[in-house]
């Protein structure tokens, strides 16, 4: 009696023949699925349109003239410029023009929107950059499509667009820079002229009070003080001579001619002149904040107050010819000379006051004119800088106009491709065969799992556990029955 064998304990030597038996039993089904799927896939792959790819290489030329002589007005690098040009040329408006010029995608026109056609065209365009140690040296532009002549024409058109738009953009940028600098130059020149007129008007309005005239004013003030001192000394000398002449004269009236000691105002004026001379000497070496200068100014101010409080005594008036008709000729001559010196003294004192006012106002004028000069010099330097930049920009614009700046050069035009670049039919056929084989195996497996008939001794033992197997009889069918059942067996995958 044989012991039933469970499925999990079936030895491998038994399972392998069972597996091959199942494959043999489903061989027709596997072949049918394999042939149908592979044949359909192969037919589809064979009918796929050829894909052609045309490309051209564009060289990025550096500026032909050294930057030492002419600086480029285009500050953007080659890579950034290529990126900008790519966005411009691959824009919808420019691609749409090429799309219409070459009548691309004729089979899709009217079926999809123009935006989808433009997007398809954009995906078919390829740009590959090539760099060296100095940066971008060249780039390859390619276009992919289903027509060999069409892809070559479109690739050349795109390359021409890159070259043309690069030249136009560089020239426009250079011209824009030149125009901007020219406008700035006009504006700055207007500001400079206004400041120059303002500075000239200020100098005319304060002529003689400017800082560069301070030294001359100080020298003039010193000279006037010396003249005033000499004038006072001359008056004192004439007073002394008048006193001597009056003493020698028998006329008692002439004895009333005042001497130097009888005119206290004249003595105060002499002291003030001496103090002003000392102040002028101090200012040559020190500023107005120096203690000695401040003290001397206070001394002069005190003398001015004392002079203002002292009445004027005119010796010439007291000894005039009307008052002393009998005066001697020498005394009359002395009186006339003294009257002339007194008049000169007034003029000298007025000049001293005028120049002293100019000297005193010099610090304020220096501060005011320094502000004007600062603004003028700043604007002048800015104008000079703009002038140099404008000259350089004009040369750079002419450089771009003559096409001697950085440009693109097409090394070789795109040629009509002889063989397609796709689709790769052999890898696709291999993939289709693998897919058909997997589908055929899967179909056989599903059919085997859904089949409930008993085909082997092991399956019978699994279905009837515990019941002994007495024997196995071979399949016996008549020839006529075999012929009748042959189509059904074939469809069901039986043997």
Secondary structure, 3 states (H helix, E strand, C coil): CCCCCCCCCCCHHHHHHHHHHHHHHCHHHHHHHHHHHHHHHHHHHHHCCCEEEEEEEEEEECCCCCCCCCCCCCCCCHHHHHHHHHHHHCCHHHHHHHHHHHCCCCCCECCECHHHHHHHHHHCEEEEEEEECCEEEEEEEEEEECCHHHHHHHHHHHHHHHHHHHHHHHHHHHHHHHHHHHHHHHHHHHHHHHHHHHHHHHHHHCCCCCHHHHHHHHHHHHHHHHHHHHHHHHHHHHHHHHHHHHHHCCCHHHHHCCCHHHCHHHHHHHHHHHHHHHHHHHHCCCCCCCHHHHHHHHHHHHHHHHHHHCCCCCHHHHCCCCCCCCCCHHHHHHHHHHHHHHHHHHHHHHHHHHHHHHHHHHHHHHHHHHHHHHHHHHHHHHHHHHHHHHHHHHHHHHHHHCCCCCEEEEEECCCCCCCCCECCHHHHHHHHHHHHHHHHHHHHHHHHHHCCCCCCHHHHHHHCCCCCCCCCCCCCCCHHHHHHHHHHHHHHCCC
